[in-house]
Amino acid sequence: MYKKEGLIVDKEKLNMGDFDIGISTGYGRNNINLRDFTPINEIKAHIYGVIFQTGLLDFILLDLGGQDVKAVKVEKGVITDIELNDKCAASCGRYLENMANILEVDLNYMTKYYKEPVELNSTCAVFQNLNLLGK
């Protein structure tokens, strides 16, 4: 249901119960007005989630996503440094999944080599695919 004040999430139908704070995140967070939800970026959502679940205030968060990789340094609950691969999906989750398919190995098999990693380019997944296929 949509009203001027925003799209209403039927919390009862979703069996969500009452909550103090509602947060929306992800690519669509700013494209739709959800009533009772505050949009925040995914990095903040990850950081708040780590703090809530672990109680840690000093940590490094590594987000190996399907589209990018983020490494975030948090000190005393505050982001103090961040690095990300924003050029391409190379070396990211979806890319590694595709490489396992091309190599005809299970993705879990690839994890056995974490002590002897192969350097992956973070510039272009397409070029890496062509190199791997010998083209």
Secondary structure, DSSP 8 states (H G I E B T S, - for coil): -EETTEE---TTTTT----S--EE-STTTTTS-BTT-EE--HHHHHHHHHHHHH--SSEEEEEE-SS-EEEEEEETTEEEEEEEE-S-STTSHHHHHHHHHHHT--HHHHGGGTTS-----SS-HHHHHHHHTT-
